[in-house]
Amino acid sequence: MAYQRIEIDHGKCTTPYACKKCLQICPMAVFGITTVKMEKFKETDENQPGAFKLRVAFGDKCIVCNECLEVCPVGALTVTYA
C-alpha cells in the first residue's frame, strides 16, 4: 500500500498562524498549529517569526490533492510518495 509523507520546511514557514492558507484549503484538515513561544499574561503575536509552528496533525487523512502545495506562498511544503 502506497502512502504519502508531508514535510514542512520550518525555515520557510515562519509565521503559519498569520498565513493559515494550507489550513484553510485542506479538505481533510491535515494540518495544525502549535504555539512555540508563550509568555504569561501576554498575547502571542501571530506575525512574530517562530512563535507558532505548523505541524502535520492527521497525515494519514491526506488524499494527496496537493492544494496545500499550490497555495503555500513560500513553498514550504513537500509531499513524497512511497
N, C-alpha and C positions, 0 to 999 in steps of 0.2 A: 504494500500500500504506500503510495506517494504522500509526502507531507511537505509543508512549507515552513520556512524559518524566516521570521521577520526580524530584521536587525535595525537598530536605531543608532545613528551617529550623534552622540550627545555633544560632540564638539560643534556640530552644525545646528542642532535643535537646542538652543539655549533658553528660549522663552516659550515653552509649549502652552502654558496657561493663557498667555496673551494671544497666541495664534489659534489654537484649537481646530485647525482645518481638518486634520486627519480624524479627530474625534467626531466632528460634525458630519463628515461624509461617509464614514464607515457604516455600512448597513448592518453589520453584525456586532458593533460596539466592541471591537477587539482591544482598543487602546484605553489606557487610564493614565492619570497624572498623580504623581506622588510629591508631597511637599518635602523639600530637602532642607530649606532654611526656615526656621521658626523662632521668633522672639516673643517672649512673654509680654502680653499687653500691647503688641504691635501687629498691625495687619501686614501680611507679606505682600510686597509689591510684585504684581504679575509681570511687570516689564523688566525686573531685575534678572539678569542672566544667572543661571544656576540655582535660582530659588525653587524651581519646580523641575521635575524630571518626568519625561514621557516614558511609559512602560507598556509592554505587551501584556495585558491582563488576561485575555482569553484567546491566545494564539491558535488553539485547536478549533475555534469557531470561524476562522478566516476562510472565506470562499474564493480567495485569490481573484478578486475583481480588479485589483491594482488601482483603484480610485485614490487610495491614500498616496501612492507614488506620484500620481498625476497632479494632485492638489498641493503637495508639500512645496512651499516656496523656496526652501533651501536645499532640497534633495537629500534629506537626512535619512530617508527610509530605503531599505533594500529588502527584496523578498527573493529567497533562493528556494529551489525545489530539490527534493531528494527522493 
